[in-house]
């Protein structure tokens, strides 16, 4: 419960579709800001991914409904333009991850025997795995501890052999 009545939302947005479009705007801006901040505050490529991961995990813990909205039928279903926009946002984010991993492969921070795209997908996987438990296994697993475990597994997997 967020304490917002529908009439308050419709004062600012014409209809449900405009609310969803506004949420996509917010997601896009927030994702870019998180990427930019991680780049600015990181000395190494691995540090960039650490900052990015824990920023994303913090958002998931703070706004557990965000993934539900992001993957809802209102966003993914129906309007082709909305699905296309979400795909563009995701592709830009993924391209940034790949670019940073390729840079890390050149510097020796990331292993070179696995394609950068695969390592980027693995990174997305450790983030997305936190979203499902927040919705379905409330309290059965300590998700803060699990996020640390997932991060350590990522570091071990991407470290040059």
Backbone as ProteinMPNN parsed JSONL, in Angstrom:
{"seq_chain_A": "XXXXXXXXXXXXXXXXXXXXXXXXXXXXXXXXXXXXXXXXXXXXXXXXXXXXXXXXXXXXXXXXXXXXXXXXXXXXXXXXXXXXXXXXXXXXXXXXXXXXXXXXXXXXXXXXXXXXXXXXXXXXXXXXXXXXXXXXXXXXXXXXXXXXXXXXXXXXXXXXX", "coords_chain_A": {"N_chain_A": [[0.833, -1.167, 0.0], [0.687, 2.124, -0.949], [-0.492, 4.484, -0.278], [-1.728, 6.185, -2.079], [-4.389, 7.544, -3.787], [-6.461, 6.658, -6.599], [-7.607, 8.948, -7.834], [-5.769, 10.958, -7.304], [-3.585, 10.242, -8.875], [-4.712, 10.437, -11.43], [-5.062, 13.113, -11.599], [-2.665, 14.059, -12.414], [-2.016, 12.49, -14.569], [-3.475, 11.596, -17.634], [-4.7, 9.099, -18.191], [-4.589, 5.489, -17.548], [-2.732, 4.448, -19.346], [-1.044, 6.638, -19.785], [0.065, 6.846, -17.252], [1.59, 4.496, -17.136], [3.351, 5.009, -19.246], [4.664, 7.172, -18.098], [5.924, 5.863, -15.978], [7.708, 4.28, -17.43], [9.292, 6.308, -18.484], [10.461, 7.217, -16.087], [11.852, 4.897, -15.283], [13.696, 4.684, -17.391], [15.211, 7.068, -17.127], [16.205, 6.721, -14.524], [17.726, 4.354, -14.811], [19.729, 5.214, -16.592], [20.914, 7.229, -15.056], [21.915, 5.71, -12.948], [23.784, 4.106, -14.3], [25.53, 6.154, -15.198], [26.419, 7.25, -12.742], [27.714, 5.026, -11.618], [29.793, 4.732, -13.445], [31.213, 7.143, -13.062], [32.075, 6.966, -10.404], [33.717, 4.789, -10.226], [36.807, 3.105, -10.274], [37.712, 0.912, -11.64], [36.681, -1.564, -14.067], [35.41, -3.771, -12.879], [34.692, -2.674, -10.433], [32.825, -0.815, -11.349], [30.745, -2.581, -12.119], [30.165, -3.681, -9.604], [29.211, -1.449, -8.167], [27.006, -0.808, -9.781], [25.463, -3.167, -9.621], [24.802, -3.343, -6.819], [23.414, -0.965, -6.545], [21.197, -1.466, -8.16], [20.113, -3.669, -6.789], [19.442, -2.4, -4.392], [17.37, -0.748, -5.274], [15.502, -2.693, -5.98], [14.947, -3.796, -3.453], [13.903, -1.541, -2.196], [11.791, -0.706, -3.864], [9.876, -2.943, -4.415], [7.777, -3.468, -6.088], [8.488, -2.548, -8.564], [9.775, -4.378, -10.501], [7.531, -5.967, -11.035], [5.799, -4.194, -12.276], [7.41, -3.468, -14.444], [7.556, -5.849, -15.923], [4.932, -6.348, -16.473], [1.731, -7.156, -18.038], [0.577, -4.84, -18.921], [2.725, -3.308, -19.664], [4.287, -4.991, -21.316], [2.402, -6.238, -22.914], [-0.127, -5.772, -25.433], [0.171, -2.615, -26.493], [2.248, -2.092, -29.133], [4.133, -0.088, -29.524], [4.895, 0.601, -26.916], [6.091, -1.782, -26.003], [8.172, -1.855, -27.814], [9.568, 0.423, -27.044], [10.368, -0.282, -24.442], [12.034, -2.396, -25.124], [14.049, -0.995, -26.5], [15.11, 0.545, -24.398], [16.112, -1.511, -22.751], [17.955, -2.678, -24.528], [19.823, -0.609, -24.895], [20.846, -0.419, -22.286], [21.936, -3.007, -22.014], [23.878, -2.885, -24.055], [25.632, -1.001, -22.964], [26.602, -2.453, -20.779], [27.911, -4.569, -22.1], [29.873, -3.135, -23.489], [31.394, -2.15, -21.336], [32.32, -4.541, -20.233], [33.863, -5.537, -22.362], [35.855, -3.603, -22.352], [36.914, -4.231, -19.867], [37.855, -6.782, -20.439], [39.955, -6.19, -22.128], [41.629, -4.788, -20.367], [42.265, -6.803, -18.651], [40.724, -7.419, -16.462], [38.481, -8.981, -16.764], [37.639, -12.256, -17.8], [38.619, -13.614, -20.97], [37.797, -15.759, -22.431], [35.105, -16.124, -22.574], [32.413, -14.727, -24.256], [31.76, -11.215, -24.245], [29.067, -10.47, -24.347], [27.804, -12.706, -23.238], [28.787, -12.645, -20.623], [27.682, -10.225, -19.813], [24.987, -10.883, -19.886], [24.953, -12.775, -17.864], [25.482, -11.094, -15.692], [23.115, -9.557, -15.683], [21.397, -11.603, -15.036], [22.085, -12.216, -12.329], [21.078, -10.022, -11.111], [18.338, -9.967, -11.792], [17.488, -12.299, -10.558], [17.032, -11.596, -7.94], [14.656, -10.239, -8.012], [12.443, -11.998, -8.276], [12.286, -13.584, -5.823], [11.601, -11.518, -3.988], [8.971, -11.176, -4.461], [7.776, -13.682, -4.051], [8.906, -15.463, -2.086], [8.896, -14.446, 0.478], [10.761, -13.814, 3.251], [11.774, -16.432, 3.468], [14.329, -16.792, 2.534], [17.298, -15.076, 3.207], [17.547, -12.305, 1.521], [19.339, -10.212, 1.288], [21.747, -11.308, 2.139], [21.864, -13.246, 0.156], [22.183, -11.657, -2.114], [24.79, -10.752, -1.789], [26.145, -13.191, -1.979], [25.463, -13.862, -4.622], [26.782, -11.775, -5.97], [29.486, -12.335, -5.302], [29.72, -14.795, -6.583], [29.459, -13.979, -9.23], [31.799, -12.421, -9.516], [33.762, -14.387, -9.157], [33.181, -15.998, -11.372], [33.711, -14.339, -13.585], [36.325, -13.621, -13.349], [39.586, -13.636, -14.676], [41.016, -16.713, -15.672]], "CA_chain_A": [[0.0, 0.0, 0.0], [1.514, 3.323, -1.039], [-1.226, 5.638, 0.211], [-2.111, 7.071, -3.181], [-5.7, 7.195, -4.334], [-6.472, 6.809, -8.06], [-7.919, 10.31, -8.27], [-4.54, 11.761, -7.236], [-2.791, 9.916, -10.058], [-5.376, 10.936, -12.635], [-4.916, 14.568, -11.613], [-1.4, 14.318, -13.102], [-1.962, 11.681, -15.784], [-4.789, 11.546, -18.29], [-5.279, 7.76, -18.105], [-3.659, 4.449, -17.116], [-1.671, 4.358, -20.34], [-0.09, 7.735, -19.528], [0.776, 6.495, -16.016], [2.591, 3.483, -17.507], [4.38, 5.71, -20.022], [5.435, 7.95, -17.122], [6.798, 4.924, -15.273], [8.807, 3.934, -18.345], [10.187, 7.48, -18.484], [11.196, 7.186, -14.827], [12.786, 3.768, -15.341], [14.77, 5.016, -18.326], [16.054, 8.108, -16.52], [16.897, 6.141, -13.378], [18.743, 3.413, -15.288], [20.84, 5.976, -17.141], [21.585, 7.902, -13.941], [22.663, 4.681, -12.22], [24.952, 3.794, -15.133], [26.449, 7.298, -15.176], [27.032, 7.346, -11.415], [28.649, 3.906, -11.465], [30.981, 5.053, -14.258], [31.945, 8.262, -12.454], [32.625, 6.635, -9.088], [34.447, 3.525, -10.282], [38.153, 3.146, -10.821], [37.927, -0.25, -12.508], [35.46, -2.115, -14.669], [34.739, -4.608, -11.894], [34.09, -1.741, -9.472], [31.619, -0.309, -12.019], [29.698, -3.586, -12.004], [29.787, -3.797, -8.193], [28.351, -0.293, -7.848], [25.762, -0.943, -10.533], [24.701, -4.286, -9.056], [24.217, -3.041, -5.517], [22.422, 0.097, -6.75], [19.997, -2.129, -8.67], [19.562, -4.461, -5.69], [18.814, -1.453, -3.462], [16.089, -0.343, -5.874], [14.591, -3.842, -5.878], [14.498, -3.883, -2.064], [13.116, -0.35, -1.857], [10.585, -0.643, -4.699], [9.7, -4.32, -4.865], [6.752, -3.533, -7.147], [9.051, -2.097, -9.844], [9.866, -5.464, -11.489], [6.188, -6.412, -11.392], [5.325, -3.212, -13.253], [8.286, -3.547, -15.61], [7.25, -7.047, -16.702], [3.485, -6.55, -16.49], [1.082, -7.202, -19.353], [0.326, -3.461, -19.338], [3.946, -2.813, -20.309], [4.732, -5.898, -22.378], [1.296, -6.654, -23.764], [-0.925, -4.725, -26.076], [0.753, -1.571, -27.334], [3.532, -2.428, -29.745], [5.058, 1.039, -29.313], [5.42, 0.513, -25.547], [7.021, -2.924, -25.988], [9.34, -1.431, -28.585], [10.319, 1.373, -26.208], [11.002, -1.057, -23.384], [13.128, -3.131, -25.764], [15.126, -0.033, -26.758], [15.73, 0.859, -23.103], [16.876, -2.698, -22.342], [19.09, -2.86, -25.443], [20.846, 0.412, -24.571], [21.449, -0.839, -21.029], [22.745, -4.179, -22.313], [25.034, -2.442, -24.846], [26.564, -0.362, -22.015], [27.24, -3.534, -20.023], [28.835, -5.261, -23.009], [31.008, -2.229, -23.739], [32.236, -2.102, -20.138], [32.991, -5.845, -20.097], [34.915, -5.572, -23.386], [36.94, -2.768, -21.813], [37.518, -5.026, -18.805], [38.601, -7.884, -21.043], [41.205, -5.618, -22.627], [42.475, -4.434, -19.225], [42.61, -8.014, -17.907], [39.846, -7.573, -15.304], [37.482, -9.988, -17.082], [38.134, -13.355, -18.628], [38.431, -13.401, -22.407], [37.332, -16.978, -23.091], [33.647, -16.059, -22.659], [32.038, -13.498, -24.956], [31.284, -10.122, -23.397], [27.598, -10.526, -24.295], [27.411, -13.745, -22.291], [29.081, -12.155, -19.278], [26.677, -9.189, -19.522], [23.737, -11.581, -19.588], [25.138, -13.356, -16.526], [25.307, -9.989, -14.749], [21.679, -9.269, -15.617], [20.795, -12.732, -14.335], [22.23, -12.143, -10.869], [20.205, -8.937, -10.661], [16.941, -10.367, -11.957], [17.125, -13.364, -9.62], [16.584, -10.983, -6.689], [13.295, -9.726, -8.172], [11.432, -13.028, -8.064], [12.078, -13.886, -4.402], [10.934, -10.454, -3.245], [7.54, -11.318, -4.694], [7.203, -14.992, -3.789], [9.424, -16.254, -0.968], [9.037, -13.493, 1.565], [11.301, -14.277, 4.512], [12.318, -17.794, 3.454], [15.754, -16.667, 2.244], [17.777, -13.725, 3.474], [17.91, -11.834, 0.185], [20.537, -9.358, 1.36], [22.869, -12.249, 2.129], [21.905, -13.881, -1.161], [22.732, -10.714, -3.098], [26.248, -10.803, -1.609], [26.561, -14.477, -2.544], [25.355, -13.754, -6.078], [27.864, -10.909, -6.432], [30.745, -13.078, -5.191], [29.708, -15.802, -7.647], [29.738, -13.263, -10.484], [33.228, -12.062, -9.523], [34.518, -15.621, -9.377], [32.929, -16.494, -12.735], [34.262, -13.471, -14.629], [37.757, -13.409, -13.122], [40.438, -14.397, -15.616], [41.543, -17.998, -15.139]], "C_chain_A": [[0.887, 1.243, 0.0], [0.785, 4.583, -0.61], [-1.608, 6.64, -0.857], [-3.465, 6.609, -3.701], [-5.682, 7.439, -5.833], [-6.739, 8.238, -8.528], [-6.689, 11.215, -8.238], [-3.657, 11.504, -8.455], [-3.389, 10.535, -11.313], [-5.42, 12.461, -12.687], [-3.67, 14.947, -12.436], [-1.278, 13.578, -14.431], [-3.368, 11.5, -16.334], [-5.488, 10.197, -18.139], [-4.189, 6.761, -17.681], [-2.471, 4.32, -18.073], [-0.606, 5.433, -20.12], [0.701, 7.484, -18.243], [1.896, 5.513, -16.345], [3.707, 4.125, -18.328], [5.268, 6.555, -19.106], [6.382, 7.07, -16.332], [7.962, 4.498, -16.147], [9.803, 5.084, -18.446], [11.08, 7.461, -17.24], [12.232, 6.07, -14.822], [13.978, 4.099, -16.229], [15.743, 6.034, -17.731], [16.863, 7.528, -15.366], [17.995, 5.181, -13.792], [19.96, 4.157, -15.828], [21.624, 6.678, -16.037], [22.429, 6.914, -13.14], [23.912, 4.276, -12.988], [25.987, 4.914, -15.051], [27.164, 7.421, -13.832], [28.05, 6.237, -11.192], [29.929, 4.164, -12.257], [31.842, 6.112, -13.571], [32.666, 7.866, -11.173], [33.495, 5.387, -9.08], [35.809, 3.707, -10.916], [38.435, 2.02, -11.795], [36.589, -0.72, -13.072], [34.701, -2.982, -13.666], [34.068, -3.747, -10.827], [32.815, -1.124, -10.057], [30.477, -1.305, -11.847], [29.257, -3.779, -10.561], [28.843, -2.663, -7.808], [26.991, -0.42, -8.527], [24.878, -2.029, -9.924], [24.029, -3.891, -7.747], [23.257, -1.85, -5.573], [21.111, -0.52, -7.237], [19.331, -2.961, -7.574], [18.851, -3.546, -4.689], [17.455, -0.998, -3.986], [15.069, -1.471, -5.739], [14.066, -3.975, -4.449], [13.581, -2.72, -1.7], [11.781, -0.319, -2.595], [10.297, -2.027, -5.27], [8.639, -4.462, -5.947], [7.323, -3.159, -8.517], [9.19, -3.226, -10.859], [8.503, -5.968, -11.943], [5.609, -5.487, -12.458], [6.097, -3.361, -14.562], [7.91, -4.705, -16.519], [5.752, -7.33, -16.792], [2.938, -6.605, -17.915], [0.746, -5.798, -19.845], [1.541, -2.865, -20.051], [4.303, -3.688, -21.508], [3.628, -6.298, -23.347], [0.659, -5.472, -24.474], [-0.147, -3.802, -26.989], [2.145, -1.95, -27.847], [4.557, -1.326, -29.507], [5.68, 0.975, -27.922], [6.421, -0.63, -25.426], [8.314, -2.549, -26.695], [10.204, -0.475, -27.765], [11.05, 0.644, -25.092], [12.192, -1.836, -23.944], [14.312, -2.204, -26.04], [15.86, 0.327, -25.469], [16.631, -0.291, -22.68], [18.097, -2.904, -23.224], [20.194, -1.838, -25.18], [21.591, 0.041, -23.291], [22.402, -2.01, -21.265], [24.006, -3.79, -23.084], [26.08, -1.771, -23.95], [27.314, -1.422, -21.213], [28.278, -4.248, -20.873], [30.077, -4.408, -23.244], [31.956, -2.193, -22.532], [32.962, -3.428, -19.927], [34.102, -5.971, -21.134], [36.115, -4.742, -22.941], [37.686, -3.537, -20.71], [38.294, -6.226, -19.327], [39.946, -7.39, -21.571], [42.159, -5.312, -21.471], [42.903, -5.649, -18.403], [41.738, -8.242, -16.679], [38.809, -8.676, -15.501], [38.097, -11.054, -17.971], [37.757, -13.116, -20.092], [37.857, -14.628, -23.119], [35.804, -17.087, -23.148], [33.295, -14.712, -23.278], [31.463, -12.477, -23.982], [29.758, -10.134, -23.269], [27.116, -11.578, -23.302], [27.669, -13.311, -20.848], [28.085, -11.07, -18.868], [25.343, -9.838, -19.169], [23.799, -12.241, -18.209], [24.938, -12.28, -15.462], [23.827, -9.649, -14.584], [20.97, -10.375, -14.831], [20.934, -12.652, -12.829], [21.376, -11.019, -10.297], [18.746, -9.375, -10.695], [16.547, -11.44, -10.944], [16.659, -12.813, -8.279], [15.118, -10.552, -6.804], [12.228, -10.777, -7.876], [11.228, -13.339, -6.579], [11.366, -12.775, -3.637], [9.428, -10.55, -3.396], [6.972, -12.615, -4.128], [7.724, -15.749, -2.569], [9.748, -15.381, 0.235], [9.53, -14.155, 2.849], [11.941, -15.65, 4.508], [13.825, -17.815, 3.205], [16.151, -15.235, 2.585], [18.324, -13.172, 2.155], [19.105, -10.884, 0.195], [21.789, -10.233, 1.364], [23.004, -12.901, 0.756], [22.489, -12.932, -2.205], [24.254, -10.657, -2.992], [26.813, -12.084, -2.223], [26.535, -14.437, -4.073], [26.481, -12.896, -6.638], [29.195, -11.661, -6.404], [30.848, -14.164, -6.26], [30.013, -15.167, -8.998], [31.235, -12.946, -10.585], [34.076, -13.295, -9.805], [34.379, -16.111, -10.827], [33.618, -15.644, -13.801], [35.763, -13.248, -14.489], [38.574, -14.246, -14.094], [41.031, -15.627, -14.936], [43.028, -18.087, -15.365]], "O_chain_A": [[1.748, 1.389, 0.868], [1.388, 5.656, -0.581], [-1.792, 7.822, -0.566], [-3.658, 5.434, -4.013], [-4.97, 8.326, -6.304], [-6.155, 8.686, -9.515], [-6.574, 12.134, -9.049], [-3.057, 12.428, -9.002], [-2.675, 11.086, -12.152], [-5.779, 13.035, -13.715], [-3.624, 16.004, -13.065], [-0.524, 13.993, -15.312], [-4.322, 11.28, -15.588], [-6.707, 10.137, -17.979], [-3.032, 7.131, -17.484], [-1.339, 4.107, -17.64], [0.589, 5.168, -20.254], [1.869, 7.862, -18.149], [3.025, 5.681, -15.884], [4.881, 3.816, -18.125], [6.479, 6.642, -19.314], [7.51, 7.468, -16.043], [9.086, 4.366, -15.662], [11.013, 4.862, -18.489], [12.292, 7.662, -17.327], [13.37, 6.281, -14.401], [15.125, 3.832, -15.871], [16.959, 5.869, -17.827], [18.056, 7.803, -15.236], [19.076, 5.181, -13.203], [21.096, 3.772, -15.551], [22.853, 6.719, -16.074], [23.532, 7.245, -12.705], [24.981, 4.118, -12.398], [27.176, 4.657, -14.859], [28.37, 7.665, -13.785], [29.126, 6.477, -10.643], [31.024, 3.85, -11.79], [33.064, 5.979, -13.51], [33.75, 8.374, -10.887], [33.963, 4.973, -8.019], [35.956, 4.365, -11.946], [39.289, 2.147, -12.672], [35.52, -0.321, -12.609], [33.472, -2.93, -13.614], [32.974, -4.078, -10.37], [31.835, -0.934, -9.337], [29.368, -0.922, -11.473], [28.075, -4.019, -10.316], [27.8, -2.894, -7.195], [25.954, -0.169, -7.913], [23.679, -1.825, -9.736], [22.824, -4.082, -7.583], [22.37, -1.74, -4.726], [20.035, -0.139, -6.775], [18.106, -2.953, -7.451], [17.775, -3.885, -4.195], [16.499, -0.878, -3.219], [13.905, -1.226, -5.421], [12.88, -4.237, -4.246], [12.598, -2.898, -0.981], [10.758, 0.051, -2.019], [10.456, -2.256, -6.469], [8.604, -5.472, -6.649], [6.689, -3.435, -9.536], [8.758, -3.056, -11.999], [8.334, -6.353, -13.1], [5.001, -5.945, -13.426], [5.512, -3.377, -15.646], [7.937, -4.572, -17.743], [5.352, -8.438, -17.149], [3.586, -6.166, -18.865], [0.639, -5.577, -21.051], [1.398, -2.02, -20.934], [4.589, -3.177, -22.591], [3.909, -6.659, -24.49], [0.901, -4.315, -24.129], [0.162, -4.158, -28.126], [3.088, -2.105, -27.071], [5.736, -1.616, -29.307], [6.866, 1.263, -27.762], [7.479, -0.469, -24.818], [9.407, -2.88, -26.237], [11.432, -0.56, -27.795], [12.22, 0.92, -24.827], [13.238, -1.921, -23.301], [15.461, -2.594, -25.833], [17.088, 0.404, -25.451], [17.78, -0.075, -22.294], [19.164, -3.267, -22.728], [21.377, -2.176, -25.239], [22.813, 0.17, -23.215], [23.533, -2.008, -20.778], [25.086, -4.308, -22.801], [27.279, -1.953, -24.156], [28.519, -1.302, -20.992], [29.394, -4.501, -20.419], [31.201, -4.91, -23.2], [33.176, -2.205, -22.696], [34.11, -3.434, -19.484], [35.182, -6.467, -20.814], [37.262, -5.145, -23.138], [38.914, -3.501, -20.63], [39.283, -6.64, -18.721], [40.954, -8.09, -21.473], [43.363, -5.547, -21.582], [43.793, -5.548, -17.558], [41.99, -9.179, -15.921], [38.311, -9.243, -14.528], [38.97, -10.772, -18.792], [36.733, -12.509, -20.404], [37.473, -14.542, -24.286], [35.273, -18.043, -23.714], [33.821, -13.677, -22.867], [30.773, -12.827, -23.024], [29.221, -9.839, -22.201], [26.127, -11.362, -22.601], [26.861, -13.58, -19.959], [27.687, -11.003, -17.705], [24.653, -9.389, -18.255], [22.809, -12.259, -17.479], [24.295, -12.528, -14.443], [23.349, -9.473, -13.463], [20.054, -10.105, -14.054], [19.993, -12.988, -12.11], [20.993, -11.061, -9.128], [18.008, -9.173, -9.731], [15.395, -11.488, -10.515], [15.954, -13.508, -7.547], [14.411, -10.506, -5.798], [11.203, -10.454, -7.276], [10.086, -13.356, -6.119], [10.598, -13.064, -2.719], [8.687, -10.057, -2.546], [5.799, -12.654, -3.758], [7.017, -16.619, -2.06], [10.759, -15.574, 0.911], [8.819, -14.953, 3.461], [12.606, -16.005, 5.482], [14.514, -18.748, 3.617], [15.418, -14.293, 2.283], [19.424, -13.526, 1.73], [19.81, -10.775, -0.808], [22.768, -9.936, 0.678], [24.111, -13.086, 0.252], [23.22, -13.371, -3.093], [24.936, -10.527, -4.008], [27.838, -12.055, -2.904], [27.458, -14.913, -4.734], [27.073, -13.238, -7.662], [29.947, -11.626, -7.378], [31.931, -14.425, -6.782], [30.735, -15.741, -9.814], [31.855, -13.179, -11.623], [35.008, -13.242, -10.608], [35.346, -16.58, -11.426], [34.064, -16.177, -14.817], [36.404, -12.742, -15.41], [38.286, -15.424, -14.307], [41.479, -15.579, -13.791], [43.651, -19.081, -14.992]]}, "name": "protein", "num_of_chains": 1, "seq": "XXXXXXXXXXXXXXXXXXXXXXXXXXXXXXXXXXXXXXXXXXXXXXXXXXXXXXXXXXXXXXXXXXXXXXXXXXXXXXXXXXXXXXXXXXXXXXXXXXXXXXXXXXXXXXXXXXXXXXXXXXXXXXXXXXXXXXXXXXXXXXXXXXXXXXXXXXXXXXXXX"}
